[in-house]
Amino acid sequence: MLVSRRSLLKAAAAAPALSLPGILRAQSQTTLRFIPVIDLTFVDPIYSTAQVSRNHGFMVYDTLYGMNSAIEVSPQMVSGHVVSNDERQWDLTLRDGLLWHDGERVLARDCVASIRRWAARDGFGAELMAATDELSAPDDRTIRFRLSRPFPLLPAALGKAAIQAPFMMPQRLASQDPFKPLAEVVGSGPFRFVADERVQGARNVYARFDRYQPRQDGKPDWTAGPKIVHYDRVVWTTMPDAATGVAALQTREQDWQETTPHDLLPVLKRTGGITTRILDPRGYTCMLRVNHLLPPFDNPAIRRALLGAIDQSAFMTAVAGDDPAYQSSPIGFFAPGTPMASDVGLDVFRGPRDMAKVKADLKAAGYSGEKVVLLVPTNSVAQKPLGDIAADMLQQAGMNVEYAGMDFGVVLQRQLKKDPIAQGGWSAGVGNWQGIDWLTPAGNSNLRGDSKTAGWYKSEKMGVLRSQWLAAANLAEQQRICRDIQALSFEEIPYFPIGQYKQPTAYRSNITGILDGTAVFWNVKPA
């Protein structure tokens, strides 16, 4: 017998609370029960670009600086810094009392190794290291940058909450290859990862790190300020079907669902004791990534011709419904409503789509029927509908599409392959990033232009513009350069922006203290 998800929710809503095992009610005072958006495939947040790995990272690891919900950075693991020698030397001093989860002291040399590993994977980190003549640890508590030129954004780089965040690790782990995932998890953050309770695809468990020393100043605000933990344990339970997660909230088996489908919001709003809210007004920015190494998308003329087929509104309606409060289009290559965003080039997305013209333009650009393998994570609440729209759009444009539906973790692995299509390669894939990941040309790794990110976009022109942005004297100059970056992006098409949506989260009234930004677990407490 088939059961619709709305029938499931109706039945769950009718279930009496007294039917629950008493152990669940007792555990709720010491254990926070959380449903992540998707399974944690990789526990190494430097290797992985998945949001779930970044969220896991903030549970276990800490950062030298923290970021608040206004995107301002402040000292976190460091007590402060001193800038000297005409802004060409930065000395960062670690706070007292910092310990790794294995009981060892956090030392400056651990952080030096961690910064180097992170910078090998992150665009902002790469820019910082390009300006660094020497990174050293002159003593156990001092991290020293000797710069070739001033880099006033150094705290912003080391405090970013976007992917990949610069998490600190013990030197023995941080010294390992950044292009191979770590299996061991040892951090200095407010929670320990309980590896022996991990069930791949089902559960991840975190325990309060009793020896963690929160900052004594400031207020808790996203990843900044004191990180004070009120639960002994946090259990992440993976539920591939979001409706099952909603039902678990209604029956009080779970406390917090990270991502709640928009079409189920009315159901939850009619359920007592559950709050729905948007944690980050910058929302999620979405993309159709293409492989620049293989035909047909190695041809920039073909990429430009495909612009006429992109219907951003259709993509966003598939994810967030037709309520304009939850979606924005058209968007460009920076998160809408943020300082670097502009309307340069957006007219290409306005008006009805003319697929007959797109077909003719693709043929004129050189498309001759090459297979397009589209990677679609079928277990992702947002990326599955994005992939369905992309497949339909590409087919309407006359492309020879192979729909490659697979688990999100498999997609993450396959999109790193540079092999030809016949040997397991790929042509395109959908993705959703938080708006914070598209704030600036330094933070948006998809605009790096150095051929190091999945998609392997390479552009000397983009590298020049990024350098100019980093050296800009003021906001107005930064914004002018970002208009040039967006114009170049519409010429070279590193990827196709396909819209922005705002994602609700849902949690029961038995918890309070959830902070704005992304899902973090300090400050959260029993109501």
C-alpha positions, 0 to 999 in steps of 0.5 A: 500500500502506498502512503502519501507524505501528507497522510503520514503527517496527518497520522503523526499529528494524531498520535498522542504524546503519551504513546512515546517511550519514557526514555525519549522524554528523559533523553530530551533534557540531555540529548538534542535530537537533530535531523541534518539536511543530508547524510554526513558522507565526509567528516573532513570539512577541509576536503569536502565542499558539502554544507553538512561537512562544514556544519559538522566542522563547527561542532568539532573544530574551532576557528581562529576568528569567528563570524557573526550574523552580520558577517563581521569577524572577531577573535575566537581561538586567538585573544587578539593580534598585533599588526606591525611593520607597515601592516606587513607583519601580523602576530596572532596570540592563542588564548590560554586553556585551549586543548585538543580532544585528545588532551594535548595543548593547542599549539601555534604550530598546529595552527600553522599546519592547519592554515596551510592545509586549508589554504590549499583547498580554499580560494580566500586562503590561497589569496592570503598565502599568495601575499605571505612570505613567511608563516611561522610559529615563533613560540607555542602561542604565536602565529606569525604572518610576514606579508609581501604586501598589506592584507587587511582581510586576514581576519576575514579569511581566517574567520569565514564561516562559508565553505571551506571554513579554516578549521584548526586541527592537530599538526599530525592531521593537518600535515596530511594531504589536503586532497585526500579525506581524513578519517580521524576527527580530533578538534578543539571545539565544543563537541567531540565526535563519537566515532564508535557510534557513527552509523554511515547513512543513519547517525552521527553522535557528538558529546560535550567536550567538558574541557572546552574553554569558551570566550569570556567576552562578547555574546553568542552570535553564529560562530562568534562569541562564547560557545556555551554548550547546554546539552550532553549529547547531540545526535544527528539522525539522517532521514532521506525523506523530509516528510518522515522528519516532519512527522518525527517532529510532530511525534516529539521523536526529534527536536530540530529539522535543519531543512523543512520542505516549503510545501509542508510549512502549512502542516507544521504551522497548524501543529502546536509546539513547533516553530518555523523560521529562516535562519539566514536571510541570504538564503541559498544560491543555486548553480548549474555547474558544467565541466570545462574540460570535456565537450560540449562545455569546454566550448565557451560559445556553447556555454553562452548559447545555453544562457537563453535556456536558463529559466531561474524562476522555474528552478526556484519554484521547483524547490521553494514553491511560488511564494515570492517571499521564499525565492529571488530571480534573476540573480547573478554571480553574487548573493542578491541583496549583498554589497557585491551583487549587481544587475550587470548582465541579468537581462539575459534571464528576463522574458520568456525562453525561446528554445528554438532559438537556443537550439539554433544558437547551440548548433551555430556554436558547435554543438553536435549531439555530444552526450551530456551526463547530468549528475543529480543527487536523488536523496537531496531535498533541494538538489533533486528538483533542481536536477529534474528542471535542469534535465528537462531544460537541457532536453528542450534545448536539444541536448543529448542528456543522460540523467545520472541520478545517484546518492549525494555522497556518490555525486561528491566523489564523481564530480572530482573525476576528470575522466572522459564520459566513457570512463565515468566522467560527467558534464554538468551537475546542480548545486546549492550553496549558502548565500554566504558562499557567494558574498565576494570574489575571494569567498566564492570558490566557483569564481577562482579561475585557477582550475582547482575547483570541480568544473575546472574553470580557468581564467587569467582575466578572472585572476587579475580581477580578483587581485584587484578586488583584494587590493581595492581601497574602499567599498565603492572600488570593490563594487566596481570591480565586482561589476566587471567580474560579473560581466566577465562571468557572463562571457566565460560562464564559470557556471550558470546561476539558477536562482536563490531561495530562502530555506526554513528550519523547524524545531520544537518548543522544548528547545530555545537559543537557536542562533541565526546563520547556519545550524550551530549547537552552542547556546541551544538549551532545553526550554 
